[in-house]
């Protein structure tokens, strides 16, 4: 039985992850859960918060205060919490699954360093469908080349803080790599007023925030006389939770290294 810990169990994704584990079958066990210090959920059974029934796990304010150990930590919290979570897992030899978005270069270096001692799986989107779409984007970009302009649109709920989303950036990176471009040089994140015409190498991003939109992403390849769109729309956060559990099952027991959802999909769909 795989023992899993959830960081941020009182958040939107945290609750979805707790519920998914409780529904996930006899091979999974929720063994630990954390919330932020001072959170009203501190000391409560996280199963009651997420699924209306007890899970037998009380919310602690840090991993060090959790009563039980774990083999995999799933972290969808915030960039500021990543260092402490990574250090805790490294010290105890637990695998780490990171779905947090908004990570910077310093966080990427942190994960790479952590991956020297434990298995780390990081993906800005745990959805199987999204990760399949990244493969399709690489194929489309390679086939269409520079004759097609590329624009990426994404929409999320009003509470999301980072923009563009990590998934949108991953889509842009996939396209840029296939076209031999550097995303940092060709990305356009906003347009206003009167300016120059669109650069042929530009990869544009448009961001929408509102309501309770779970997550929608569309990459548009606009060429002469035709347009190709590759879209993914998530209707429930459980989509990401199920993907994270698939990742946790796969990464548990793996040798130290930095993995992605592409590794999971390639290995489990072969």
VEXDREN-2710 file (C-alpha; in Angstrom, 1 decimal):
% VEXDREN-2710
k/r/px/py/pz
1/UNK/0.0/0.0/0.0
2/UNK/1.4/3.4/-1.1
3/UNK/1.4/5.9/1.7
4/UNK/0.8/9.5/0.5
5/UNK/1.0/12.9/2.1
6/UNK/-0.8/15.9/0.8
7/UNK/0.5/19.4/1.4
8/UNK/-2.1/22.2/1.5
9/UNK/-5.0/19.7/2.2
10/UNK/-7.5/22.6/2.9
11/UNK/-7.0/24.2/-0.5
12/UNK/-9.0/23.6/-3.6
13/UNK/-6.5/21.2/-5.1
14/UNK/-5.7/19.7/-1.7
15/UNK/-9.3/18.7/-1.0
16/UNK/-9.5/17.2/-4.5
17/UNK/-6.4/15.1/-3.8
18/UNK/-7.6/13.9/-0.5
19/UNK/-10.9/12.9/-2.0
20/UNK/-9.2/11.1/-4.9
21/UNK/-7.0/9.1/-2.5
22/UNK/-10.1/8.1/-0.5
23/UNK/-11.7/6.9/-3.6
24/UNK/-8.5/5.6/-5.2
25/UNK/-8.6/1.9/-4.2
26/UNK/-6.9/-0.3/-1.7
27/UNK/-3.4/0.3/-3.0
28/UNK/-3.4/3.9/-1.8
29/UNK/-3.4/5.3/1.8
30/UNK/-3.6/8.9/2.9
31/UNK/-1.1/9.0/5.8
32/UNK/-0.4/12.7/6.4
33/UNK/-1.7/16.1/5.5
34/UNK/-0.7/19.7/6.1
35/UNK/-2.4/23.1/6.1
36/UNK/-1.0/26.6/6.6
37/UNK/-0.3/27.6/10.2
38/UNK/-3.3/29.2/11.7
39/UNK/-5.7/27.7/9.1
40/UNK/-9.2/26.9/10.6
41/UNK/-8.8/23.4/9.4
42/UNK/-5.7/22.7/11.6
43/UNK/-6.3/19.6/13.7
44/UNK/-9.4/18.6/11.8
45/UNK/-9.9/15.3/9.9
46/UNK/-9.1/16.2/6.3
47/UNK/-11.5/13.6/5.0
48/UNK/-14.4/15.5/6.5
49/UNK/-13.2/18.6/4.8
50/UNK/-12.8/17.0/1.4
51/UNK/-15.4/14.2/1.2
52/UNK/-17.7/14.5/4.2
53/UNK/-16.4/11.4/5.9
54/UNK/-13.4/10.7/8.2
55/UNK/-10.1/9.7/6.7
56/UNK/-8.3/9.2/10.0
57/UNK/-5.7/11.9/9.2
58/UNK/-5.6/15.2/11.1
59/UNK/-4.3/18.3/9.5
60/UNK/-0.9/19.4/10.8
61/UNK/0.8/22.8/10.3
62/UNK/4.0/21.2/9.0
63/UNK/5.3/17.9/7.7
64/UNK/7.4/17.6/10.8
65/UNK/4.3/17.6/12.9
66/UNK/2.5/14.9/10.9
67/UNK/1.9/11.7/13.0
68/UNK/2.7/9.2/10.3
69/UNK/5.4/8.8/7.6
70/UNK/4.8/8.7/3.9
71/UNK/6.5/7.4/0.7
72/UNK/5.3/10.2/-1.6
73/UNK/4.4/13.9/-1.0
74/UNK/2.1/15.6/-3.4
75/UNK/2.5/19.4/-3.3
76/UNK/0.2/21.8/-5.1
77/UNK/0.7/24.7/-2.7
78/UNK/2.9/27.7/-3.5
79/UNK/6.4/28.4/-4.7
80/UNK/7.3/29.8/-1.2
81/UNK/6.6/26.4/0.4
82/UNK/8.6/24.3/-2.1
83/UNK/12.0/24.6/-0.4
84/UNK/10.9/23.3/3.0
85/UNK/8.9/20.5/1.4
86/UNK/11.8/19.4/-0.8
87/UNK/14.2/19.5/2.1
88/UNK/12.0/17.4/4.3
89/UNK/11.5/14.8/1.5
90/UNK/15.3/14.7/0.8
91/UNK/16.1/14.1/4.4
92/UNK/13.7/11.2/4.7
93/UNK/14.1/9.7/1.2
94/UNK/10.5/10.3/0.2
95/UNK/9.5/10.9/-3.4
96/UNK/8.1/14.3/-4.3
97/UNK/5.4/15.1/-6.8
98/UNK/5.1/18.8/-7.6
99/UNK/2.1/20.4/-9.4
100/UNK/2.7/23.9/-8.2
101/UNK/2.7/26.6/-10.9
102/UNK/4.4/29.9/-11.0
103/UNK/7.9/28.5/-10.3
104/UNK/10.9/30.5/-11.3
105/UNK/14.4/29.6/-12.3
106/UNK/15.5/29.3/-8.7
107/UNK/12.8/26.7/-8.0
108/UNK/13.8/24.7/-11.0
109/UNK/17.4/24.6/-9.7
110/UNK/16.1/23.6/-6.3
111/UNK/14.2/20.6/-7.8
112/UNK/17.1/19.6/-9.9
113/UNK/19.4/19.6/-6.8
114/UNK/16.7/17.7/-4.9
115/UNK/16.5/15.1/-7.7
116/UNK/20.1/14.1/-7.0
117/UNK/19.0/12.3/-3.8
118/UNK/15.3/11.4/-4.4
119/UNK/12.8/10.9/-7.2
120/UNK/11.1/14.2/-8.1
121/UNK/8.3/14.5/-10.6
122/UNK/7.3/18.0/-11.6
123/UNK/4.6/19.1/-14.1
124/UNK/2.7/22.4/-14.3
125/UNK/-0.3/20.3/-15.2
126/UNK/-1.0/16.8/-14.1
127/UNK/-3.8/16.2/-16.6
128/UNK/-3.1/13.3/-18.9
129/UNK/-5.0/15.1/-21.7
130/UNK/-2.9/18.3/-21.3
131/UNK/0.3/16.3/-21.5
132/UNK/-0.9/14.5/-24.6
133/UNK/-1.7/17.9/-26.1
134/UNK/1.9/19.0/-25.6
135/UNK/3.0/16.1/-27.8
136/UNK/0.6/17.1/-30.4
137/UNK/1.8/20.7/-30.2
138/UNK/5.4/19.6/-30.9
139/UNK/4.3/17.6/-33.9
140/UNK/2.1/20.4/-35.3
141/UNK/4.8/23.0/-34.9
142/UNK/7.4/20.9/-36.6
143/UNK/5.0/20.2/-39.5
144/UNK/3.7/23.7/-39.9
145/UNK/7.0/25.6/-39.4
146/UNK/7.4/29.3/-39.7
147/UNK/4.4/29.8/-42.1
148/UNK/1.9/29.7/-39.2
149/UNK/1.6/32.3/-36.4
150/UNK/1.2/30.8/-33.0
151/UNK/-1.0/32.3/-30.2
152/UNK/-1.9/30.6/-26.9
153/UNK/-5.0/31.5/-24.9
154/UNK/-5.7/30.3/-21.4
155/UNK/-8.6/30.9/-18.9
156/UNK/-8.8/30.2/-15.2
157/UNK/-10.8/31.0/-12.1
158/UNK/-10.6/34.4/-10.5
159/UNK/-8.4/33.2/-7.6
160/UNK/-5.4/32.1/-9.7
161/UNK/-2.4/34.3/-9.0
162/UNK/0.1/33.5/-11.7
163/UNK/-0.2/34.5/-15.3
164/UNK/0.2/33.1/-17.9
165/UNK/-0.5/29.7/-16.4
166/UNK/2.2/27.2/-16.1
167/UNK/0.4/25.0/-18.6
168/UNK/0.3/27.9/-21.2
169/UNK/4.0/28.5/-20.7
170/UNK/4.6/24.7/-21.2
171/UNK/2.6/24.9/-24.4
172/UNK/4.7/27.8/-25.6
173/UNK/7.9/26.1/-24.7
174/UNK/6.9/23.0/-26.6
175/UNK/6.2/25.0/-29.7
176/UNK/9.3/27.1/-29.3
177/UNK/11.6/24.1/-29.0
178/UNK/10.1/22.5/-32.1
179/UNK/10.6/25.7/-34.1
180/UNK/14.1/26.2/-32.8
181/UNK/13.2/29.4/-30.9
182/UNK/13.9/30.6/-27.4
183/UNK/10.7/31.4/-25.6
184/UNK/12.2/34.1/-23.5
185/UNK/13.1/36.0/-26.7
186/UNK/9.9/35.4/-28.7
187/UNK/7.1/35.4/-26.1
188/UNK/4.6/38.3/-26.2
189/UNK/2.5/38.6/-23.1
190/UNK/0.3/41.6/-23.8
191/UNK/-0.7/44.0/-26.6
192/UNK/-2.1/47.4/-26.3
193/UNK/-2.4/50.5/-28.5
194/UNK/-0.8/51.0/-31.9
195/UNK/2.5/49.2/-32.5
196/UNK/4.5/47.3/-35.1
197/UNK/2.9/44.4/-37.0
198/UNK/3.2/41.0/-35.5
199/UNK/6.7/39.4/-35.7
200/UNK/6.8/36.1/-37.6
201/UNK/8.7/34.5/-34.7
202/UNK/6.4/35.8/-31.9
203/UNK/4.5/33.4/-29.7
204/UNK/1.6/35.3/-28.2
205/UNK/-0.2/34.7/-24.9
206/UNK/-3.6/35.8/-23.8
207/UNK/-4.8/35.4/-20.2
208/UNK/-8.4/35.4/-18.9
209/UNK/-9.4/35.3/-15.2
210/UNK/-13.0/35.0/-14.0
211/UNK/-15.6/33.0/-12.1
212/UNK/-14.8/29.4/-11.3
213/UNK/-13.2/28.3/-14.6
214/UNK/-11.1/25.3/-13.8
215/UNK/-8.7/25.5/-16.7
216/UNK/-8.9/26.0/-20.5
217/UNK/-6.0/26.2/-22.9
218/UNK/-6.0/26.6/-26.7
219/UNK/-3.0/26.9/-29.0
220/UNK/-3.8/28.5/-32.3
221/UNK/-1.7/28.0/-35.5
222/UNK/-2.9/30.6/-37.9
223/UNK/-1.7/30.3/-41.4
224/UNK/-2.6/31.5/-44.9
225/UNK/-6.2/30.4/-45.5
226/UNK/-6.5/28.0/-42.6
227/UNK/-6.2/27.7/-38.8
228/UNK/-5.4/24.8/-36.6
229/UNK/-6.5/24.8/-32.9
230/UNK/-5.4/22.4/-30.2
231/UNK/-7.5/22.8/-27.1
232/UNK/-7.9/21.2/-23.7
233/UNK/-10.7/22.1/-21.2
234/UNK/-10.9/20.8/-17.7
235/UNK/-14.3/20.6/-16.1
236/UNK/-13.1/19.4/-12.6
237/UNK/-10.0/19.6/-10.5
238/UNK/-10.4/15.9/-10.0
239/UNK/-8.9/15.6/-13.4
240/UNK/-5.6/17.0/-12.0
241/UNK/-5.9/14.9/-8.8
242/UNK/-6.3/11.6/-10.7
243/UNK/-3.3/12.5/-12.8
244/UNK/-1.3/13.3/-9.7
245/UNK/-2.1/10.0/-8.2
246/UNK/-1.1/8.3/-11.4
247/UNK/2.2/10.2/-11.1
248/UNK/2.6/9.2/-7.4
249/UNK/2.1/5.5/-8.2
250/UNK/4.6/5.7/-10.9
251/UNK/7.3/7.7/-9.2
252/UNK/7.2/5.7/-5.9
253/UNK/10.4/3.6/-5.6
254/UNK/12.0/5.2/-8.7
255/UNK/15.7/6.0/-8.5
256/UNK/16.7/9.6/-7.8
257/UNK/16.0/11.8/-10.8
258/UNK/13.9/14.6/-12.2
259/UNK/10.8/13.2/-14.0
260/UNK/7.7/14.6/-15.8
261/UNK/4.2/13.5/-16.7
262/UNK/5.5/12.7/-20.1
263/UNK/7.6/9.9/-18.5
264/UNK/4.5/8.6/-16.7
265/UNK/2.4/8.6/-19.9
266/UNK/5.1/7.0/-22.0
267/UNK/5.7/4.3/-19.5
268/UNK/2.1/3.5/-18.6
269/UNK/0.7/3.6/-22.2
270/UNK/3.4/1.6/-23.9
END
